[in-house]
Amino acid sequence: MKSLSEKVDALSQNLVRETSVLNNKEDTLRSEEANKANLVKNIEELKHSGKEKSSAVKKAEEGAADLKKKVDELTKSLEEHDKEYQVKA
């Protein structure tokens, strides 16, 4: 009878140990899944941020091109007015 009781105790201890291992692995898996979700979210945010920056750069380049065109037009107009003024003077 004692031998059977010892076997039951040993099996019970083994079951507790295996249950603990399983619980730890499940906790680790949940943590890794949460980390994966955070990484995916961060990647998407980086992609979005990159697109926004690219759009801002494109708009800035377009604005700079418009300003250059306007400066060229004003320079040409100034030169024409200067020539007219010199002719009149």
Distance bins in CASP14 RR format, pairs under 12 A and 6 or more apart:
PFRMAT RR
TARGET T0000
AUTHOR 0000-0000-0000
RMODE 2
METHOD distances of the structure
MODEL  1
1 7 0 0 0 0 0 1 0 0 0 0 0
1 8 0 0 0 0 0 1 0 0 0 0 0
2 8 0 0 0 0 0 1 0 0 0 0 0
2 9 0 0 0 0 0 1 0 0 0 0 0
3 9 0 0 0 0 0 1 0 0 0 0 0
3 10 0 0 0 0 0 1 0 0 0 0 0
4 10 0 0 0 0 0 1 0 0 0 0 0
4 11 0 0 0 0 0 1 0 0 0 0 0
5 11 0 0 0 0 0 1 0 0 0 0 0
5 12 0 0 0 0 0 1 0 0 0 0 0
6 12 0 0 0 0 0 1 0 0 0 0 0
6 13 0 0 0 0 0 1 0 0 0 0 0
7 13 0 0 0 0 0 1 0 0 0 0 0
7 14 0 0 0 0 0 1 0 0 0 0 0
8 14 0 0 0 0 0 1 0 0 0 0 0
8 15 0 0 0 0 0 1 0 0 0 0 0
9 15 0 0 0 0 0 1 0 0 0 0 0
9 16 0 0 0 0 0 1 0 0 0 0 0
10 16 0 0 0 0 0 1 0 0 0 0 0
10 17 0 0 0 0 0 1 0 0 0 0 0
11 17 0 0 0 0 0 1 0 0 0 0 0
11 18 0 0 0 0 0 1 0 0 0 0 0
12 18 0 0 0 0 0 1 0 0 0 0 0
12 19 0 0 0 0 0 1 0 0 0 0 0
13 19 0 0 0 0 0 1 0 0 0 0 0
13 20 0 0 0 0 0 1 0 0 0 0 0
14 20 0 0 0 0 0 1 0 0 0 0 0
14 21 0 0 0 0 0 1 0 0 0 0 0
15 21 0 0 0 0 0 1 0 0 0 0 0
15 22 0 0 0 0 0 1 0 0 0 0 0
16 22 0 0 0 0 0 1 0 0 0 0 0
16 23 0 0 0 0 0 1 0 0 0 0 0
17 23 0 0 0 0 0 1 0 0 0 0 0
17 24 0 0 0 0 0 1 0 0 0 0 0
18 24 0 0 0 0 0 1 0 0 0 0 0
18 25 0 0 0 0 0 1 0 0 0 0 0
19 25 0 0 0 0 0 1 0 0 0 0 0
19 26 0 0 0 0 0 1 0 0 0 0 0
20 26 0 0 0 0 0 1 0 0 0 0 0
20 27 0 0 0 0 0 1 0 0 0 0 0
21 27 0 0 0 0 0 1 0 0 0 0 0
21 28 0 0 0 0 0 1 0 0 0 0 0
22 28 0 0 0 0 0 1 0 0 0 0 0
22 29 0 0 0 0 0 1 0 0 0 0 0
23 29 0 0 0 0 0 1 0 0 0 0 0
23 30 0 0 0 0 0 1 0 0 0 0 0
24 30 0 0 0 0 0 1 0 0 0 0 0
24 31 0 0 0 0 0 1 0 0 0 0 0
25 31 0 0 0 0 0 1 0 0 0 0 0
25 32 0 0 0 0 0 1 0 0 0 0 0
26 32 0 0 0 0 0 1 0 0 0 0 0
26 33 0 0 0 0 0 1 0 0 0 0 0
27 33 0 0 0 0 0 1 0 0 0 0 0
27 34 0 0 0 0 0 1 0 0 0 0 0
28 34 0 0 0 0 0 1 0 0 0 0 0
28 35 0 0 0 0 0 1 0 0 0 0 0
29 35 0 0 0 0 0 1 0 0 0 0 0
29 36 0 0 0 0 0 1 0 0 0 0 0
30 36 0 0 0 0 0 1 0 0 0 0 0
30 37 0 0 0 0 0 1 0 0 0 0 0
31 37 0 0 0 0 0 1 0 0 0 0 0
31 38 0 0 0 0 0 1 0 0 0 0 0
32 38 0 0 0 0 0 1 0 0 0 0 0
32 39 0 0 0 0 0 1 0 0 0 0 0
33 39 0 0 0 0 0 1 0 0 0 0 0
33 40 0 0 0 0 0 1 0 0 0 0 0
34 40 0 0 0 0 0 1 0 0 0 0 0
34 41 0 0 0 0 0 1 0 0 0 0 0
35 41 0 0 0 0 0 1 0 0 0 0 0
35 42 0 0 0 0 0 1 0 0 0 0 0
36 42 0 0 0 0 0 1 0 0 0 0 0
36 43 0 0 0 0 0 1 0 0 0 0 0
37 43 0 0 0 0 0 1 0 0 0 0 0
37 44 0 0 0 0 0 1 0 0 0 0 0
38 44 0 0 0 0 0 1 0 0 0 0 0
38 45 0 0 0 0 0 1 0 0 0 0 0
39 45 0 0 0 0 0 1 0 0 0 0 0
39 46 0 0 0 0 0 1 0 0 0 0 0
40 46 0 0 0 0 0 1 0 0 0 0 0
40 47 0 0 0 0 0 1 0 0 0 0 0
41 47 0 0 0 0 0 1 0 0 0 0 0
41 48 0 0 0 0 0 1 0 0 0 0 0
42 48 0 0 0 0 0 1 0 0 0 0 0
42 49 0 0 0 0 0 1 0 0 0 0 0
43 49 0 0 0 0 0 1 0 0 0 0 0
43 50 0 0 0 0 0 1 0 0 0 0 0
44 50 0 0 0 0 0 1 0 0 0 0 0
44 51 0 0 0 0 0 1 0 0 0 0 0
45 51 0 0 0 0 0 1 0 0 0 0 0
45 52 0 0 0 0 0 1 0 0 0 0 0
46 52 0 0 0 0 0 1 0 0 0 0 0
46 53 0 0 0 0 0 1 0 0 0 0 0
47 53 0 0 0 0 0 1 0 0 0 0 0
47 54 0 0 0 0 0 1 0 0 0 0 0
48 54 0 0 0 0 0 1 0 0 0 0 0
48 55 0 0 0 0 0 1 0 0 0 0 0
49 55 0 0 0 0 0 1 0 0 0 0 0
49 56 0 0 0 0 0 1 0 0 0 0 0
50 56 0 0 0 0 1 0 0 0 0 0 0
50 57 0 0 0 0 1 0 0 0 0 0 0
50 58 0 0 0 0 0 1 0 0 0 0 0
51 57 0 0 0 0 0 1 0 0 0 0 0
51 58 0 0 0 0 0 1 0 0 0 0 0
52 58 0 0 0 0 0 1 0 0 0 0 0
52 59 0 0 0 0 0 1 0 0 0 0 0
53 59 0 0 0 0 0 1 0 0 0 0 0
53 60 0 0 0 0 0 1 0 0 0 0 0
54 60 0 0 0 0 0 1 0 0 0 0 0
54 61 0 0 0 0 0 1 0 0 0 0 0
55 61 0 0 0 0 0 1 0 0 0 0 0
55 62 0 0 0 0 0 1 0 0 0 0 0
56 62 0 0 0 0 0 1 0 0 0 0 0
56 63 0 0 0 0 0 1 0 0 0 0 0
57 63 0 0 0 0 0 1 0 0 0 0 0
57 64 0 0 0 0 0 1 0 0 0 0 0
58 64 0 0 0 0 0 1 0 0 0 0 0
58 65 0 0 0 0 0 1 0 0 0 0 0
59 65 0 0 0 0 0 1 0 0 0 0 0
59 66 0 0 0 0 0 1 0 0 0 0 0
60 66 0 0 0 0 0 1 0 0 0 0 0
60 67 0 0 0 0 0 1 0 0 0 0 0
61 67 0 0 0 0 0 1 0 0 0 0 0
61 68 0 0 0 0 0 1 0 0 0 0 0
62 68 0 0 0 0 0 1 0 0 0 0 0
62 69 0 0 0 0 0 1 0 0 0 0 0
63 69 0 0 0 0 1 0 0 0 0 0 0
63 70 0 0 0 0 1 0 0 0 0 0 0
63 71 0 0 0 0 0 1 0 0 0 0 0
64 70 0 0 0 0 0 1 0 0 0 0 0
64 71 0 0 0 0 0 1 0 0 0 0 0
65 71 0 0 0 0 0 1 0 0 0 0 0
65 72 0 0 0 0 0 1 0 0 0 0 0
66 72 0 0 0 0 0 1 0 0 0 0 0
66 73 0 0 0 0 0 1 0 0 0 0 0
67 73 0 0 0 0 0 1 0 0 0 0 0
67 74 0 0 0 0 0 1 0 0 0 0 0
68 74 0 0 0 0 0 1 0 0 0 0 0
68 75 0 0 0 0 0 1 0 0 0 0 0
69 75 0 0 0 0 0 1 0 0 0 0 0
69 76 0 0 0 0 0 1 0 0 0 0 0
70 76 0 0 0 0 0 1 0 0 0 0 0
70 77 0 0 0 0 0 1 0 0 0 0 0
71 77 0 0 0 0 0 1 0 0 0 0 0
71 78 0 0 0 0 0 1 0 0 0 0 0
72 78 0 0 0 0 0 1 0 0 0 0 0
72 79 0 0 0 0 0 1 0 0 0 0 0
73 79 0 0 0 0 0 1 0 0 0 0 0
73 80 0 0 0 0 0 1 0 0 0 0 0
74 80 0 0 0 0 0 1 0 0 0 0 0
74 81 0 0 0 0 0 1 0 0 0 0 0
75 81 0 0 0 0 0 1 0 0 0 0 0
75 82 0 0 0 0 0 1 0 0 0 0 0
76 82 0 0 0 0 0 1 0 0 0 0 0
76 83 0 0 0 0 0 1 0 0 0 0 0
77 83 0 0 0 0 0 1 0 0 0 0 0
77 84 0 0 0 0 0 1 0 0 0 0 0
78 84 0 0 0 0 0 1 0 0 0 0 0
78 85 0 0 0 0 0 1 0 0 0 0 0
79 85 0 0 0 0 0 1 0 0 0 0 0
79 86 0 0 0 0 0 1 0 0 0 0 0
80 86 0 0 0 0 0 1 0 0 0 0 0
80 87 0 0 0 0 0 1 0 0 0 0 0
81 87 0 0 0 0 0 1 0 0 0 0 0
81 88 0 0 0 0 0 1 0 0 0 0 0
82 88 0 0 0 0 0 1 0 0 0 0 0
82 89 0 0 0 0 0 1 0 0 0 0 0
83 89 0 0 0 0 0 1 0 0 0 0 0
END
